[in-house]
Amino acid sequence: MTALALAVFFVIPAAHQEVAPQPKVSASQIMSKMFAHYADAKSAVGTVKMAQTADGVTVHTNTDLQFERPNLIFLHQARDGSRARQWFLTSDGREFSYDRPEDQVYGPDRFVEYVTQHNVTLTISEYLLASMKSMGDINPMLESAIASREWLKRLTGQWASLTYRGRSTVNGQEVDWISGKFRETAFAKASGEFEAFITDSGDFVRYVLHQQVTFKRLRKEPINITTIWDADIKLNVKTDPSLYKVLK
């Protein structure tokens, strides 16, 4: 996807933008540059580490990712804690496979589909859409790396506002710091706040989400949930061809 195409849909109305004191670069410009950075990549290898804390309990989900566009991917996720488990999405370019969705009681442990269906060749974006309910953590870094129009529209729709906060440091790297109001979908009310940290080269290295969630059946008071994702994804690097196999 070209940078121009990204800019077409990545527009947040001025009325919804919180104005910071005359930043040199706007938050939306930084995000658009980041999306173009990933969209131009032919391959990617890296990790995303998630830590989610609620009521003093922290659960981790780690993602190992590599892909070569248009249709080779290896994606492994592992969660710890009392509900520990793992998930795989893999493709050899001819077939792709993913775990049975959690909301389906019956069926095989893994679903296998052909990459070419009805004379249409699917890409890694369609693989992820097909396996959306079969993954443990569909996170902003993964959506940005895949960089398809559908995934980026979904992600940007969750940002009700954007504010450029200035410069910061993440793991020794100088970054731009952006924050805003978070909503589950583009049509929902704001239900939290997010922070995004982007390097000068366009790498999306950290995302923080703050939410208050009420579980009426459990207790009246809302639960504060903080989720932090740290990513280290290298673009246009050599991938390991031995991982591109269909797990069945």
N, C-alpha and C positions, 0 to 999 in steps of 0.2 A: 504494500500500500504506500502511495507517495505521501510526502509531507503535506502537499496541497489537499489531498483527499482527507487526511487526518484533520486538517484545519477546518474543513467544511463542516464537520459535525461536532468538533470540539469547541463549542461556543457556549459560554454561560452569559445570559443576558446581563447587561451592565447593572440593571436594577437589583440583581441578586448578588452582585459582587461587593464584598466588604472592602472599603478603600483603606489601604495602608498609607503611611506618609510618603507619598511620591517615590515608590521604589524605582530603581533604574530599569528593572525588567519586571514585567507583570507575571503573576502566578500562572495565568493561562498560557503565556508564551513559553514559560519553562516546561509546563506539562506537555505542550504540543511538540517541543523539541525532544523531550524524552520519548514520546510515542514514535516519532519519526526515527529516532536512534534505534529502537527495537524493530520497527517495521522494515528497515533497510537491511537487517541482519539475515544472512543465509543460514547460519547455524548458531547454536547456543549450548553452553555447558555450565552447570552451576547448581547452587543450592538455595533454598529458602527455608529459614528456621522460624517457626512460629511459637510464641509463648503466650498462653491465654490464662489470665488470673481472675478468679472470682471467689469471694469469701475466703481469701487466704490460701486457696488451692490453685496451683499452676499446672496446666497440662501443655505438653509440647507436641507439635507435629512438624516433622522435618520432611522436606521435599528435595529429592534428587532428580534433576532434569537434564536431558540432552535432546536436541532435535536438529534435523536438517530439513529445511523446506524443500519440497512442499509436503512430504508425507511420511517422513521417518521420525519416530519419537520413542523415547524411553522416559517414563515418568513413574517414580516410586515415592510413595508417601508412607510414613510410619508415625503412629501416635502412641504415646506412653500413657501411664495412669491406669485407673480402674477399668477403663474401656479400651485398653491397648489393642491395636490392630494395624494392618497395613493394606495398601492399595497399589495396584499397578495399572498403567495404561501403556501399551506397547504396540509398535507396528514395524513390519518389515518392508513396507511399501506395497505389499500385495493384500495383506489382511491386517486388521487391528483388533485388539482385544482389551476388555476391561472387566472389572469385578461386577457381579450381580448387584444391582441397586439395592440399597437397604430397605426400600419400601416394597420390594418384591419378595414374597415368601417362597414362590416356586421358581424353578428354572435352574440352569446349570450354574456352577460356582463362577464361571467366567463366560461372558458373551463374546463371540467372535463374528466379525463382519468383514465383508470384502471392501477394499479401498475403492474399487470402481463399481458403482451401482447404477443401473439404468443408464449406462453410457456416460455417467458423470463420475469423475475422479475426485474423491474427497481429499481434504487437506487436514493438517493437524488441528486447525480450528474446528472443523466438523467432528473430529475425534473427541475433542474436549466437550463439545456440546452433547454428543451422544453419551458420554460418560459422566456428565455433570453430577448426577445423583449417585455415582459410584466412587467419588473421590472424597478424601477426608478434609481437604482444604483448598477450595477455589479462591486463591488469594490475589491481591492486586498486582503483585510482581509477575505471577504466572499469566494473568490476563494481559499485562503490558507486553510481556515477552512474546506471547502468541501473536499479538498485534493485529488481529482481524477487526474489521469494522464492527461486527456483532459484539465481540468481547469488550472493545473499547467504549462502545456506546453504553453497554451495561455498566461499566466501571464509572464513566464520567456522569452517568445518570444518578449515581449515588452521592455525588458532590453537590449539595445545595448551594454552596458558596465557596469561594477561594480567596485566601488572603496571603499575600507575600509577607513573611515574618522577618526576613533578613538571612544572614549567614549563620551557620552552625557547624558542628563537627560530629561525625558519626564514624566510630572505629578508626579514628585518625585521619579521616578524609574531610576536606572542606566541602560543604554542601549548601544548597539553597533549601530553606525551611519554609514550607507552605502548610497552612492549616485551613480548616473550614468546617461547615456543618455537614453531617452525614445523614443520609436517609437510605432505607433499604432498597427502594426503587425510585425512579424519576417521578413517580406519581404519589409517593408517600410523604408524610410529614417528617421533618428532621427529628432524628431520634438519638443523636450522638454527635461527637466531634472527632475529626481525624487530623493527623499530622503526616505529611509526606516529606521525605528528604531525598534530594536529587543532586548528583554530582555535576560538575561543570561539563563533563563529557556526555551527560544524559543518563547515567546509570541510576536506577531506582533502588536505593540501598536500604531504606527503612520506611515502614508505614506503621502508624500507631492509631488505634481506634479505641475511643472511650465511649461506653454505652451504659445506660441504666435500663435494666430489664426487670419487668414484674412478672412473677409466676404466681398468679392468684391462688392456685390450688395448693401451693407450698407455704406462702407467707404474704402478708400485705405489703411489707416494705420492699422497695426495689433493690435489686442487686447490682452493684457496680462491677462492670466487666471491662478489663483492659486487655487488649490484644496487640502484641508487637510482632511484626515480621521483619527479619533481617535477611537481606539477599546478597548473594555474591554470584552473579551470572556473567560469564564472559561470552562475548559475541564474536562471530566469524572465526571460530577456533576449530581445530580438528576434534571430531567426536569419535567414540569407540564403536566401530561397526558391529562388534560382537554382541552389543546390547540390543540391536534392532532385530528382535525375534518375537514371534507371537506366543505369548504364554497362554496355555490352554488348560 
